[in-house]
Structure formats: structure tokens, C-alpha cells
């Protein structure tokens, strides 16, 4: 563990992030095609470490996390709620979509993300 201006930090777990990217679901791969081309008006990265978690997609500039929930999501509701609370307490806004929603309406999902980016910019620069 190192220090940055007196604050301890954890080195980035790039191996785990790489493994998560390789294991991406079809919905994650589809959404990434849109997010990687900045079709939302902001730069996103995928499988990024944020505190003790890995965000499916992260826009650092807007502190916006996009999470996709798979078929086993109902078994993880408590874990996801804890993640969302941590993100909110640390200044991140979380958008959640199901894999089925992404696969069935990717344009709507991208529009919702674009709307959140625009709203965040308006709040930052009223």
C-alpha cells in the first residue's frame, strides 16, 4: 500500500479488471460498443475499480456508474443495495439496467445514460 498526499491507496487491480472485461456478458459487450464511442457525450471506462468495488462502466468526469444486472440479480439484491449505498455516500450516481433491457432496447438505455450525463453537466455548471 502506498500513500498519496498522506492518504493510503490501494494499487489498481488491473488483473481482476482485465478478467472481468474478458468475462463480459453479451449485454455488457453491446452497451460498451455505444459507450466506447462516446455516444453519450462522456468518456466511459469498463470494469473500473471504485473503492472496494468494480463498476461495470464508469464515467470519472461525471462520477456516474452504470451497472448491468443479470439473471441472478434477485439473489444479489442486498449486495447491490450495499454497493449503491457506498457509491452514493462517496459522491457517485448509479444507473442500473437489466441485461434484458440492454439487449431489447439499447437505444433507450443509451438515451437514459446520455440524459444522466447532460443532467450532471447542468448541475455542475448551472
C-alpha angles and dihedrals in degrees: 000000000000134000133241116194089336094312120116115233136185119234113247113269094225093164092060092044090051091049091050091051091051090050094051116145121239088257092053091049092049094048091045089059087064099037094047090057091054091240088152094059093251139079116255132188125198131231092006123171111243112177108308093342141068114233114216088222128002133191103195094190093057096030085233122154122194115198127188119207121210134201094286091054095112090062089055102047094115092047092048091048090052090050091049091049091051092048092048093047089053096049101265126131114216127208116190127197132172119241087241091057092051092048093045100039112014091155090058092048092050090048090052091050091047088051092052090049092050092046091050091051091049091052092048093048109027 
